[in-house]
């Protein structure tokens, strides 16, 4: 735990001064981020929920949204050859740095990056770039509030842009519904989609676990929040599976002035709740895990000055 992460507690001042946004992130997959986010949504009631894990969305499995609106998402353009104009000169194939055009002068849609070089070099103007649907964004109704979410088709790029669309829709919904809180379930990791899910939010809650990989990725997630000057909070899930590592995380957070908002114990009942398609706070509201999640949520609201 020698690594130091300087953390600042400033908050982004966006166009919506009264609206608060909190992103739950993890730095890695499998920490329990989405199950905790879903429980927060149940506890909060009448908020706007955004699932920004567009590559592998799963928040809907616990919140069971009813889709009200669907939007097409168009990602990178794809090169298309008009065979009636093509003279098979091969200039397009020789110029493609992505090897997306084979010897039969057919374009591989998974290799094509839509750069447009083939369009430029084609002497017969037989190639054009055409838009393609890469996924869908949804506006849905749940028992706990309106939900903005999306699904990127397998193998498609620009997930960061789709995350931006999900967040834009969430803000529009919040304005229409006069909601002052947006709860965002961020993607795992620290890449482009995660950056799109945390930019401009008021606080980021990092859900971690007391394992070596969990600790490593906690550092990365906190560095990301620090870079964007976002208030950091930490929740240690399954803290009792390795109390020594939990102590290391707590000491690290104390040293860097990061609040540990919650320490949630391990309990197989969490899995039972997921199998039943429910959040733990619905499935077993009196369970110790549920009570600790509720305490954590209250601390998050306190950090946002929304007790």
Helices and strands as residue ranges (DSSP letters): E 20-25, H 33-44, E 48-51, H 60-63, E 66-74, E 78-81, H 91-95, H 117-121, E 127-130, E 133-142, E 145-152, H 159-176, E 181-185, H 192-198, E 203-209, H 212-227, E 231-237, G 239-241, H 243-255, E 259-264, H 269-275, H 280-283, H 288-303
